Amino acid sequence: MPLQRRVPKFGFKNPTRVEYKPINLDTLQILFDKTNAAVIDETVLQQNGLMAKGDLIKVLNRGELKASVEVHAHAFSASAKEAIEKAGGKAVVPAQPVRANEKEGEKN
């Protein structure tokens, strides 16, 4: 049997993949009802066990958000951002940190 058929096949692993932890609008509503926090950010999510330190958060549009809150997350789906703004809140994406190898004004 040829070598290429004897060697096990493995899939492709993308080294630049960014993996987000999903948080839905109904989860944010439950969190607001529990804490009455006007701003939901990483510290509030960590204190309530919804994310670990270093996780990237993406807010998705499952459920309904009735509260007017300011939500800080790394990414939002378009429909989730629209639903947050429709409820009277704000969807805020934090500024990306500058990498050590990138200096201001220089492009590689």
KEMI-774966 format. One line per 4 residues: number of its first residue (from 1); their letters; for each residue x, y, z of C-alpha. Coordinates in steps of 0.05 Angstrom, whole numbers. Each point is the difference from the previous one (the first is absolute). Example, Ala and Ser with C-alpha at 12.3 -4.5 7.8 and 13.67 -1.06 7.14 Angstrom:
<pamis>
1) as) 246/-90/156 | 27/69/-13
</pamis>
This chain:
<pamis>
1) mplq) 0/0/0 | 28/70/-17 | 27/42/57 | -51/56/-11
5) rrvp) -57/-48/15 | 34/-30/62 | 14/66/35 | -59/28/41
9) kfgf) -32/63/-27 | -8/61/44 | -42/63/-12 | 24/71/-9
13) knpt) 7/42/62 | -2/74/-13 | 55/33/42 | -32/69/-4
17) rvey) -70/-21/22 | -34/44/52 | -48/-37/45 | -54/39/35
21) kpin) -44/-21/59 | -73/13/-19 | -45/39/47 | -73/8/-20
25) ldtl) -47/58/13 | -45/-41/46 | 62/-15/43 | 14/75/4
29) qilf) -72/13/20 | 5/-52/56 | 66/31/22 | -31/70/1
33) dktn) -60/-24/41 | 48/-33/49 | 51/57/8 | -35/64/-26
37) aavi) 66/20/-30 | -4/58/-49 | 64/-22/-33 | 13/-73/-17
41) detv) 74/-11/-13 | 53/-53/10 | 4/9/76 | -75/-10/9
45) lqqn) 0/-61/-45 | 60/-30/38 | -31/13/68 | -63/-37/-22
49) glma) 38/-59/-31 | -19/13/-72 | 71/7/-25 | 71/-17/21
53) kgdl) 57/49/1 | 28/8/-70 | -63/-23/-36 | -25/39/-60
57) ikvl) -75/14/2 | -48/5/-58 | -72/21/13 | -52/-38/-41
61) nrge) -74/15/-12 | -37/-56/34 | -55/22/46 | -22/70/17
65) lkas) 33/58/36 | -48/49/33 | 50/37/43 | 38/61/-21
69) vevh) 72/-21/14 | 69/16/-26 | 32/-65/-23 | 75/-7/-9
73) ahaf) 21/-60/-42 | 53/-18/-51 | -51/-12/-56 | -74/6/-14
77) sasa) -45/-32/-52 | -35/54/-42 | -68/-20/26 | 23/0/73
81) keai) 30/69/-7 | -65/25/-31 | -41/-31/56 | 43/32/54
85) ekag) -5/68/-32 | -75/-9/-10 | -8/-13/75 | 36/66/13
89) gkav) 68/-28/18 | 69/4/-32 | 43/-54/-30 | 74/16/13
93) vpaq) 59/-36/-31 | 65/14/39 | 60/28/-37 | 48/-53/-27
97) pvra) 66/0/38 | 62/21/-40 | 45/-59/-13 | 73/4/22
101) neke) 26/-8/-71 | -44/55/-28 | 21/72/12 | -42/60/-14
105) gekn) 10/28/-69 | 36/-61/-26 | -30/-52/-46 | 31/-66/-18
</pamis>
